[in-house]
Amino acid sequence: MGFDREYLVFALAYVVVGMGLGLYMGASQNHGQLVTHAHPLLVGFVVSFIYAIIHKLWLPAPGRGLAHAQLVLHQLGALVMCAALFGMFAGFGSEDSLGPVLGIASAAVLAGAVLMVVLVAKSRNALA
């Protein structure tokens, strides 16, 4: 499976999670997970979908090692971020205990974005 398709599969999984959480919040009339609901949709779905498009249109043959590292950093960071937010807003952990986890996860997502910049900059198709 190419990186474009992997990102698309992850994006669609995140949209299901984000919409499912939104549906739950609406049905229960408990909107305490609003911040968590936004993160799978934005960081998970939207960013992963954009990365899928970038891979499809501009990175048909990226350096496998760098592209794989970028994929893992983004997906692991997004997953841990969403899980930690869910735990914090559900009362399973305090901001003091989960804050550092959120910081590391956010740094991983940012590092993934920086690696995407590097991948695009190094690509011969970046300006095509």
LINNORJO-V488756 format. One record per residue. N is the residue number from 1. RES is the residue in one letter. PHI is phi in radians with two decimals (NA if undefined). Layout:
# LINNORJO-V488756
n | res | phi
N | RES | PHI
N | RES | PHI
This chain:
# LINNORJO-V488756
n | res | phi
1 | M | NA
2 | G | -1.33
3 | F | -1.08
4 | D | -1.07
5 | R | -1.24
6 | E | -1.05
7 | Y | -1.10
8 | L | -1.11
9 | V | -1.10
10 | F | -1.06
11 | A | -1.01
12 | L | -1.18
13 | A | -1.14
14 | Y | -1.14
15 | V | -1.17
16 | V | -1.13
17 | V | -1.10
18 | G | -1.10
19 | M | -1.21
20 | G | -1.07
21 | L | -1.13
22 | G | -1.11
23 | L | -1.11
24 | Y | -1.04
25 | M | -1.08
26 | G | -1.14
27 | A | -1.18
28 | S | -1.51
29 | Q | 1.00
30 | N | -2.06
31 | H | -1.75
32 | G | -1.18
33 | Q | -1.78
34 | L | -0.97
35 | V | -1.14
36 | T | -1.09
37 | H | -0.99
38 | A | -1.22
39 | H | -1.23
40 | P | -1.08
41 | L | -1.30
42 | L | -1.53
43 | V | -1.23
44 | G | -1.36
45 | F | -1.29
46 | V | -1.08
47 | V | -1.16
48 | S | -1.08
49 | F | -1.14
50 | I | -1.10
51 | Y | -1.12
52 | A | -1.08
53 | I | -1.14
54 | I | -1.03
55 | H | -1.09
56 | K | -1.16
57 | L | -1.59
58 | W | -2.12
59 | L | -2.25
60 | P | -1.16
61 | A | -2.46
62 | P | -1.28
63 | G | -1.05
64 | R | -1.03
65 | G | -1.10
66 | L | -1.17
67 | A | -1.14
68 | H | -1.18
69 | A | -1.05
70 | Q | -1.13
71 | L | -1.06
72 | V | -1.11
73 | L | -1.03
74 | H | -1.14
75 | Q | -1.19
76 | L | -1.14
77 | G | -1.08
78 | A | -1.14
79 | L | -1.12
80 | V | -1.13
81 | M | -1.03
82 | C | -1.13
83 | A | -1.15
84 | A | -1.17
85 | L | -1.10
86 | F | -1.04
87 | G | -1.07
88 | M | -1.17
89 | F | -1.35
90 | A | -1.58
91 | G | 1.50
92 | F | -1.44
93 | G | -2.84
94 | S | -1.52
95 | E | -1.12
96 | D | -1.11
97 | S | -1.45
98 | L | -1.67
99 | G | -0.98
100 | P | -1.09
101 | V | -1.12
102 | L | -1.09
103 | G | -1.11
104 | I | -1.15
105 | A | -1.10
106 | S | -1.11
107 | A | -1.12
108 | A | -1.14
109 | V | -1.11
110 | L | -1.10
111 | A | -1.07
112 | G | -1.08
113 | A | -1.15
114 | V | -1.10
115 | L | -1.12
116 | M | -1.13
117 | V | -1.04
118 | V | -1.10
119 | L | -1.04
120 | V | -1.17
121 | A | -1.10
122 | K | -1.41
123 | S | -1.28
124 | R | -1.26
125 | N | -1.67
126 | A | -1.04
127 | L | -1.80
128 | A | -1.38
